């Protein structure tokens, strides 16, 4: 079986892998991607894109049920076709995947369909139904095999009563009662989604707040909002699960909760098994591939990006790592990923978005700070659109005025965080941001007001 030769072979066609492949091709490198399923990985097929479609449906559902009269709409009888809700999400996913397929053709990237694994120091093979379907030679290999949901010890996924986000995205029917274990972004998003369609939701988080990595002021606001929506939130408690014939029983904080299903969202495991790491001598640590600032493993011509590295498990991080890897392979001089400047987004309502350090972390580091806040409640655009939950909180270094952290909870927070990203990457200060004119009326004016507040100059407080 003859093997085609490539400058770069990428194992995995997710948001890290396909972006890396495109950038390699743009730089004149002959490139192939090995992918066993659809291109786009978890993100486009089961994560980022289809979940946002579901959450938009949930937003409409919530407004229709709870805010319609305020907007001047009156229904005699309101009903939902939940099957069409799920179908819309799946159709959107399929359309975006086709777009990635087009990009592969446009950039003359070969897509090798099968399960890839390292077969030698310069060879990968790809298997279909357990049999080798072909091989490819590489000068450089990028491992972008992604991750999968982490199981809860003693409670394996059965895809029926104990489910992961895979099953939660395309249920055959709407559960009446659902317990979610894990209060990170996935847990919060699905809690909001199912609650909007009438499911009784209990959300349990082992640590002391939802979204444990976020600034505590944001998580308090989110928990208040969830309480208003009658989502039962339990924090600081360990959960136990017992599966029965007709449902599940979950215990936490000395109380018992009966439900149709339990969704486990306690993290991601790297897909390191079966890809030939041992054969190649690639080092791993605690289930993830070890890499340096330019995504290099300990093996000279092998790199790794995305969830399989265990650094920051976000699609945009994987894509950025892919670009850094591609440019470094091509002999360019890219900046390494700045892991202190990664935007984090949670897309429930209210949305939560952040960048950089929390106020607590700044205090831990002994940094004197200026803190500016501005609530959406009196904000003109927020009042006009009925989206007055939340606030913007900005943290600047007191000595130099540099932006250290941006924390937003509220409508379109995940869009507004881009301003903070641009500001931090261009070394903007509290003083330069205070001089930046914002269009009126916009939600982003709150960013400007929070900046002014840090200087004691807020106009509309």
Secondary structure in CASP SS format (residue, H / E / C, confidence):
PFRMAT SS
TARGET T0000
AUTHOR 0000-0000-0000
METHOD secondary structure of the structure
MODEL  1
X C 1.00
X C 1.00
X C 1.00
X E 1.00
X E 1.00
X E 1.00
X E 1.00
X E 1.00
X E 1.00
X E 1.00
X E 1.00
X C 1.00
X C 1.00
X C 1.00
X C 1.00
X C 1.00
X H 1.00
X H 1.00
X H 1.00
X H 1.00
X H 1.00
X H 1.00
X H 1.00
X H 1.00
X H 1.00
X H 1.00
X C 1.00
X C 1.00
X C 1.00
X C 1.00
X E 1.00
X E 1.00
X E 1.00
X E 1.00
X E 1.00
X C 1.00
X C 1.00
X C 1.00
X C 1.00
X C 1.00
X H 1.00
X H 1.00
X H 1.00
X H 1.00
X H 1.00
X H 1.00
X C 1.00
X H 1.00
X H 1.00
X H 1.00
X H 1.00
X H 1.00
X H 1.00
X H 1.00
X H 1.00
X H 1.00
X H 1.00
X H 1.00
X H 1.00
X H 1.00
X H 1.00
X H 1.00
X H 1.00
X H 1.00
X H 1.00
X H 1.00
X C 1.00
X C 1.00
X H 1.00
X H 1.00
X H 1.00
X C 1.00
X C 1.00
X C 1.00
X C 1.00
X C 1.00
X C 1.00
X C 1.00
X C 1.00
X C 1.00
X C 1.00
X H 1.00
X H 1.00
X H 1.00
X H 1.00
X H 1.00
X H 1.00
X H 1.00
X H 1.00
X H 1.00
X H 1.00
X H 1.00
X H 1.00
X H 1.00
X H 1.00
X H 1.00
X H 1.00
X H 1.00
X H 1.00
X H 1.00
X H 1.00
X H 1.00
X H 1.00
X H 1.00
X H 1.00
X H 1.00
X C 1.00
X C 1.00
X C 1.00
X E 1.00
X E 1.00
X E 1.00
X E 1.00
X C 1.00
X E 1.00
X E 1.00
X E 1.00
X E 1.00
X E 1.00
X E 1.00
X C 1.00
X C 1.00
X E 1.00
X E 1.00
X E 1.00
X E 1.00
X E 1.00
X E 1.00
X C 1.00
X C 1.00
X E 1.00
X E 1.00
X E 1.00
X E 1.00
X E 1.00
X E 1.00
X E 1.00
X E 1.00
X E 1.00
X E 1.00
X E 1.00
X E 1.00
X E 1.00
X C 1.00
X C 1.00
X C 1.00
X E 1.00
X E 1.00
X E 1.00
X C 1.00
X C 1.00
X E 1.00
X C 1.00
X C 1.00
X E 1.00
X C 1.00
X C 1.00
X C 1.00
X C 1.00
X C 1.00
X C 1.00
X E 1.00
X E 1.00
X C 1.00
X H 1.00
X H 1.00
X H 1.00
X H 1.00
X H 1.00
X C 1.00
X C 1.00
X C 1.00
X C 1.00
X C 1.00
X C 1.00
X C 1.00
X E 1.00
X E 1.00
X E 1.00
X E 1.00
X E 1.00
X C 1.00
X C 1.00
X C 1.00
X H 1.00
X H 1.00
X H 1.00
X H 1.00
X H 1.00
X H 1.00
X H 1.00
X H 1.00
X H 1.00
X H 1.00
X H 1.00
X H 1.00
X C 1.00
X C 1.00
X C 1.00
X E 1.00
X E 1.00
X E 1.00
X E 1.00
X E 1.00
X E 1.00
X C 1.00
X C 1.00
X C 1.00
X C 1.00
X C 1.00
X C 1.00
X C 1.00
X C 1.00
X C 1.00
X C 1.00
X H 1.00
X H 1.00
X H 1.00
X H 1.00
X H 1.00
X H 1.00
X H 1.00
X H 1.00
X H 1.00
X H 1.00
X H 1.00
X H 1.00
X H 1.00
X C 1.00
X C 1.00
X C 1.00
X E 1.00
X E 1.00
X E 1.00
X E 1.00
X C 1.00
X C 1.00
X C 1.00
X C 1.00
X E 1.00
X E 1.00
X E 1.00
X E 1.00
X C 1.00
X C 1.00
X C 1.00
X C 1.00
X E 1.00
X E 1.00
X E 1.00
X E 1.00
X E 1.00
X C 1.00
X C 1.00
X E 1.00
X E 1.00
X E 1.00
X E 1.00
X E 1.00
X C 1.00
X E 1.00
X E 1.00
X E 1.00
X E 1.00
X C 1.00
X C 1.00
X C 1.00
X E 1.00
X E 1.00
X E 1.00
X C 1.00
X C 1.00
X C 1.00
X C 1.00
X C 1.00
X C 1.00
X H 1.00
X H 1.00
X H 1.00
X H 1.00
X C 1.00
X C 1.00
X C 1.00
X E 1.00
X E 1.00
X C 1.00
X C 1.00
X E 1.00
X E 1.00
X C 1.00
X C 1.00
X C 1.00
X C 1.00
X C 1.00
X C 1.00
X E 1.00
X C 1.00
X C 1.00
X C 1.00
X C 1.00
X C 1.00
X E 1.00
X E 1.00
X E 1.00
X C 1.00
X H 1.00
X H 1.00
X H 1.00
X H 1.00
X C 1.00
X C 1.00
X C 1.00
X C 1.00
X C 1.00
X H 1.00
X H 1.00
X H 1.00
X H 1.00
X H 1.00
X H 1.00
X H 1.00
X H 1.00
X H 1.00
X H 1.00
X H 1.00
X H 1.00
X H 1.00
X H 1.00
X H 1.00
X C 1.00
X C 1.00
X C 1.00
X C 1.00
X C 1.00
X C 1.00
X C 1.00
X C 1.00
X C 1.00
X C 1.00
X C 1.00
X C 1.00
X C 1.00
X C 1.00
X E 1.00
X E 1.00
X E 1.00
X C 1.00
X C 1.00
X C 1.00
X C 1.00
X E 1.00
X E 1.00
X E 1.00
X E 1.00
X E 1.00
X E 1.00
X C 1.00
X C 1.00
X H 1.00
X H 1.00
X H 1.00
X H 1.00
X H 1.00
X H 1.00
X C 1.00
X C 1.00
X C 1.00
X C 1.00
X E 1.00
X E 1.00
X E 1.00
X E 1.00
X E 1.00
X E 1.00
X E 1.00
X C 1.00
X C 1.00
X C 1.00
X C 1.00
X H 1.00
X H 1.00
X H 1.00
X H 1.00
X H 1.00
X H 1.00
X C 1.00
X C 1.00
X C 1.00
X C 1.00
X C 1.00
X E 1.00
X E 1.00
X E 1.00
X E 1.00
X E 1.00
X E 1.00
X E 1.00
X C 1.00
X C 1.00
X C 1.00
X C 1.00
X E 1.00
X E 1.00
X E 1.00
X E 1.00
X E 1.00
X E 1.00
X E 1.00
X E 1.00
X E 1.00
X C 1.00
X C 1.00
X H 1.00
X H 1.00
X H 1.00
X H 1.00
X H 1.00
X H 1.00
X H 1.00
X H 1.00
X H 1.00
X H 1.00
X H 1.00
X H 1.00
X H 1.00
X C 1.00
X C 1.00
X C 1.00
X E 1.00
X H 1.00
X H 1.00
X H 1.00
X H 1.00
X H 1.00
X C 1.00
X C 1.00
X C 1.00
X C 1.00
X C 1.00
X C 1.00
X C 1.00
X C 1.00
X C 1.00
X C 1.00
X H 1.00
X H 1.00
X H 1.00
X H 1.00
X H 1.00
X H 1.00
X H 1.00
X H 1.00
X H 1.00
X H 1.00
X C 1.00
X C 1.00
X C 1.00
X C 1.00
X C 1.00
X C 1.00
X C 1.00
END
